[in-house]
Amino acid sequence: VKTTVRMVLVPQGHRSRLILEHKDALLQKEEVPMTLANHPGKAICKMYEQAKYWGSYSFIESTLGDADNAVRIKYDGNFIWIEGQELVFDVSFWKYQEGQPVNFVGAGPRGPAMAGGGRDWTVNTDGTISLKMYPNFVLGL
């Protein structure tokens, strides 16, 4: 039985937090693969290539995969963008709780760059990524 491992919110310091391999380049606003320093050979990937739709929102779900399939990302100081697509990291339904999925979302009534909630991120110097509004939550598995 194959199980899917999703990118989710976890408490800061949790053993399943994600630590980015290329955090320094990401902090310099460079585009990088989302490979993981604490899971060698692994990365955050797209679960599928073509976006799905929920109302006016487009989305692709996140998953853990091989580094060769890593999603390429860029940080603009607030949003984390997916290379070549108008998609940003988004906390599912903006519910800020442990285990809540984080996906790649676009469109919607105000476009993907909708500030003030589940799309606002901080890339930390320790290689983790935390929510700006709730820095006690970081990306994890």
QUIBELGI-V838388 format. One record per residue. RES is the residue in one small letter. PHI is phi in degrees with one decimal (none if undefined). PSI is psi in whole degrees, -180 to 180 (NA if undefined). D_CENTER is the distance of its C-alpha to the mean C-alpha in Angstrom with 2 decimals. Layout:
# QUIBELGI-V838388
res: (RES | RES)
phi: (PHI | PHI)
psi: (PSI | PSI)
d_center: (D_CENTER | D_CENTER)
This chain:
# QUIBELGI-V838388
res: (v | k | t | t | v | r | m | v | l | v | p | q | g | h | r | s | r | l | i | l | e | h | k | d | a | l | l | q | k | e | e | v | p | m | t | l | a | n | h | p | g | k | a | i | c | k | m | y | e | q | a | k | y | w | g | s | y | s | f | i | e | s | t | l | g | d | a | d | n | a | v | r | i | k | y | d | g | n | f | i | w | i | e | g | q | e | l | v | f | d | v | s | f | w | k | y | q | e | g | q | p | v | n | f | v | g | a | g | p | r | g | p | a | m | a | g | g | g | r | d | w | t | v | n | t | d | g | t | i | s | l | k | m | y | p | n | f | v | l | g | l)
phi: (none | -90.0 | -109.6 | -99.7 | -99.7 | -101.5 | -81.1 | -138.9 | -82.4 | -135.0 | -64.6 | -52.6 | 88.8 | -62.8 | -64.9 | -99.2 | -65.0 | -90.8 | -121.1 | -72.0 | -74.2 | -113.5 | -61.9 | -63.9 | -66.0 | -63.9 | -65.6 | -87.5 | 67.0 | -90.3 | -81.6 | -139.7 | -75.4 | -86.9 | -84.6 | -112.2 | -67.8 | -93.1 | -139.4 | -51.2 | 83.2 | -116.3 | -158.0 | -86.6 | -131.7 | -84.6 | -69.6 | -155.6 | -84.8 | -86.4 | -64.2 | -102.7 | -129.9 | -132.8 | 62.9 | -88.5 | -94.7 | -100.1 | -156.2 | -132.3 | -77.2 | -91.0 | -155.4 | -83.7 | -151.5 | -75.2 | -56.9 | -62.0 | -106.4 | -57.6 | -69.6 | -96.6 | -128.1 | -142.1 | -107.7 | -102.9 | 101.2 | -143.0 | -100.0 | -110.2 | -95.7 | -92.2 | -53.8 | 73.7 | -138.1 | -83.8 | -129.6 | -128.5 | -65.1 | -147.1 | -74.0 | -52.7 | 56.1 | 53.1 | -99.2 | -94.7 | -146.4 | -57.3 | 88.3 | -70.4 | -62.9 | -121.1 | -123.3 | -109.3 | -128.0 | -140.6 | 58.3 | 82.8 | -62.4 | -118.5 | 80.4 | -70.6 | -85.7 | -103.0 | -80.2 | 97.4 | -174.4 | -78.1 | -120.4 | -99.1 | -129.5 | -123.9 | -88.7 | -89.2 | -66.1 | -85.2 | 92.2 | -88.0 | -123.3 | -117.2 | -70.5 | -65.1 | -74.5 | -133.8 | -64.0 | -74.9 | -107.4 | -126.7 | -71.0 | -153.2 | -118.5)
psi: (124 | 130 | 149 | 127 | 121 | 156 | 128 | 172 | 135 | 158 | 145 | 134 | -7 | 146 | -21 | 15 | 152 | 136 | 118 | 140 | -34 | 40 | -38 | -45 | -38 | -41 | -23 | 11 | 29 | 153 | 131 | 158 | 144 | 62 | 155 | 125 | -32 | 4 | 75 | 134 | -2 | 162 | 168 | 133 | 172 | 138 | -29 | 162 | -41 | 132 | 146 | 172 | 142 | 101 | -130 | 2 | 135 | 150 | 155 | 130 | 150 | 156 | 159 | 135 | -168 | 149 | -31 | -22 | 16 | 138 | 142 | 133 | 160 | 138 | 127 | 12 | -12 | -53 | 151 | 114 | 148 | 128 | 132 | 4 | 149 | 62 | 143 | 161 | 138 | 129 | 123 | 122 | 16 | 40 | 114 | 84 | 154 | 135 | -4 | 129 | 149 | 123 | -175 | 118 | 146 | -175 | -137 | 174 | -28 | 16 | 178 | -29 | 67 | 103 | 166 | 23 | -127 | 13 | 4 | 121 | 158 | 127 | 116 | 155 | -18 | 2 | -2 | 165 | 123 | 158 | 138 | -44 | -27 | 73 | -10 | -9 | 134 | 167 | 138 | -167 | NA)
d_center: (25.68 | 22.21 | 19.42 | 15.78 | 13.35 | 10.20 | 6.95 | 8.46 | 9.68 | 12.45 | 15.13 | 15.20 | 17.30 | 16.66 | 17.49 | 14.38 | 11.99 | 9.92 | 11.82 | 10.97 | 14.01 | 14.01 | 13.20 | 16.58 | 16.19 | 12.82 | 14.74 | 17.48 | 15.40 | 15.75 | 13.76 | 12.72 | 11.68 | 8.73 | 11.62 | 12.13 | 15.23 | 15.83 | 15.72 | 17.86 | 17.70 | 14.38 | 10.90 | 7.75 | 9.43 | 10.27 | 12.58 | 14.94 | 15.63 | 17.21 | 15.53 | 17.02 | 18.29 | 18.72 | 21.31 | 20.44 | 16.66 | 15.22 | 12.21 | 10.97 | 9.82 | 7.52 | 9.82 | 11.06 | 13.54 | 15.82 | 15.05 | 17.14 | 14.66 | 11.53 | 9.40 | 10.52 | 8.67 | 10.62 | 10.58 | 13.51 | 14.00 | 12.23 | 9.69 | 7.03 | 8.75 | 8.96 | 12.37 | 15.29 | 13.89 | 13.84 | 10.34 | 7.68 | 4.51 | 7.01 | 8.47 | 10.96 | 14.27 | 13.41 | 14.88 | 14.22 | 15.33 | 14.76 | 13.45 | 11.92 | 9.37 | 5.91 | 6.28 | 6.88 | 9.98 | 13.00 | 16.67 | 18.06 | 21.06 | 19.74 | 17.31 | 13.55 | 14.12 | 15.19 | 15.29 | 16.40 | 14.00 | 10.69 | 9.23 | 10.67 | 9.08 | 11.13 | 10.77 | 13.56 | 16.45 | 16.11 | 12.90 | 10.74 | 8.21 | 9.87 | 10.42 | 13.32 | 15.46 | 15.03 | 14.57 | 15.82 | 12.48 | 9.78 | 6.90 | 9.24 | 10.92)
